[in-house]
Amino acid sequence: MNSNSPRWARYTRAAVGTPGLNPSEPAVGRFRQWLQRRSAAVRERVVSAEQLDEAVRPRADIRLLPAVGAAWAVAAIATSLPLSQLVAAAAALGLTLAILGMWWTWRHRYGRSRAVLASGPTLALAAACVLAVLVGVALQLHTAATSPIAIAAAQGEDLALTLEVANNPRLVDSGHGPPQVIFDAVVLQATAQQHLLTGRMSIVVFAKPAWSELRQGDRAVTAGKIVPAASGTKAAGLLRPSTDPMEVQAAGSNRVVVTIRTSWAAAVNRVWGVVSPDTAGLLPGMVMGDRNGMDKSLDEAMKTVGLTHLTAVSGANCTLVLATLMVALRTVKAPRLLAVGMSLLGLAGFVLVVGPDPSVMRAAVMGSIGAMAILGGRPKRIGTLLSVAILVLLLADPWLARDYAFILSVLATLGLHLVGQRCVRWLHAFLPVWLAQAVAIPLAAQLFCSPVIVLLQARLTIYTIPANMLVAPVIAIVTTVGTIGMVVAALAPLLASLCAAVSGAGAWWVQAVAGFMSGLPAASLPWPEGFQGMLLMAVFNVVALGSLVALVERQKTKAAIAALLAHVPARWRRSCGFGTIVLAATAVAMWWTAAVVKL
């Protein structure tokens, strides 16, 4: 109350009250008034955002969805079936397609059933993709089974082997015994009982740390027995070499690649080796996926807060590299086709340096989708391009259907495509737009990925979204500036050191966030394992997303609930209230508790 106001005004306010603020009203009433004003402001924001969203929202193109779903499901099943069943399934499907093709042609000629004719191409594409997957898996299994090397390995013979490394060796420290490295390789030839055997056989190698110096494309000679691999894996066998690598032949391009990588690592160590060893170990991982220098405690901290994906070459890295090149070339007035071609060549060079193993190749494909769609002025086609990329990758390698890295990559991209912009709009009702965008990106990806992550790591990391939000502003700087420094490291050490200092500042912030947030209370909570853990996480995410939608879009939520209750019998509607929600939440909580303690 203003003490300088006239006495009659004070008497009036005491008699009739002040609009919007009544001192005699209880605190609960004043809070209710504030909440009503806040809700009105939220509704106003939501209505304006909905009008804009409806004006620009594209119509979803789901014509490729049946083909993607069918190809993925069949690939996941076919990779675990024996060759005879695959041949039978492919023959039956091919015959069915031929019969349906003749039937569809007859219907088309006589103009029957327009609905069937309209859906014919979509179903035909799905069936063709399924047939291609079956044939591809069958051919690869047949080639592996009839290889002389595979036959000798199945007989348990000692072999002298010539290997070609398929991806860079990764250090594995199980905590029991000495550390080992693991990598994929292809057997090019073998000698058994003085007989030379030729052919190709994909294997997984568990070896001593002496093998860690090899790089993708190198060839080496060793000896040992190849044991059969588990069913459903692309590798036909497992090898534990009895010798260190001998007669090593470096791939032609590896000398340049090794020079670039070692020069960049040296520049990073010059700048950060003494100041911050954790930063010196983390920066090569964030730029070129090399995690060998990371401390074990830092690696565990990043796992706890969900930042491990930053140390692997992902679609985000490839998107940033491609987008930077494209924008730079377009800035200097380069023609669009030339800019696209040069950007793709630059991305190919980046992939070659960081290691063109299958995971990096997948990241390059997935990352180039978003970048080329947005930079090409067609962001509405990201869904279609994602479907095409999934089909191409599954047809090229059907075993990707069971690969967790591929599944997580697809789910993250799908989450950003489906609910990314919507999360921004919903969160903008409560937060400034810049903060809503910062939260929405990790939130959308986490909602889709976390049910699968639980299968790999059965724990709930509640600080994943805040940690990713805090490090998001520096990721572009680390990737772009770090990539420039890596490219020039061998030619301009001083410029590389400058780039290492700038990008290392971002890496220092990442490791600081990981170290701080991993030490907070309840940073890692227990979570059920296996299928029920995945199902519980999916339920948790649906409830979280549904709660956000219910808070923001109340009218639509009420209409949806009313439409749902309209299909419920009248005698059951009385029980569909707050009590039912409490009972359901209690049941889920008891289920979670029983699963955690393994009752």
Secondary structure, DSSP 8 states (H G I E B T S, - for coil): --TTS-HHHHHHHHHH-BTTB-TTS-HHHHHHHHHHHHHHHHHHHHHHHHHHHHHH------TTHHHHHHHHHHHHHHTTS-HHHHHHHHHHHHHHHHHHHHHHHHHHHHT--HHHHHHHHHHHHHHHHHHHHHHHHHHHHHHHHH-HHHHHHHTT--EEEEEEE-S--EEE--SSSS-EEEEEEEEEEEEETTEEEEEEEEEEEEE-GGGGG--TT-EEEEEE-EEE--TT-S-SEEE--SS--EEEE--TTHHHHHHHHHHHHHHHHHHHTTT-HHHHHHHHHHHH---TTS-HHHHHHHHHTT-GGGGS--HHHHHHHHHHHHHHHHHTT--HHHHHHHHHHHHHHHHHHH---HHHHHHHHHHHHHHHHHHTT-GGGHHHHHHHHHHHHHHH-GGGGG-HHHHHHHHHHHHHHHHHHHHHHHHHTTS-HHHHHHHHHHHHHHHHHHHHHHHHS-EE-TTHHHHHHHHHHHHHHHHHHHHHHHHHTTT-HHHHHHHHHHHHHHHHHHHHHHHHHHTSTTSSEE---HHHHHHHHHHHHHHHHHHHHHHH-HHHHHHHHHHHHTTS-HHHHTT-SHHHHHHHHHHHHHHHHHHHHT-
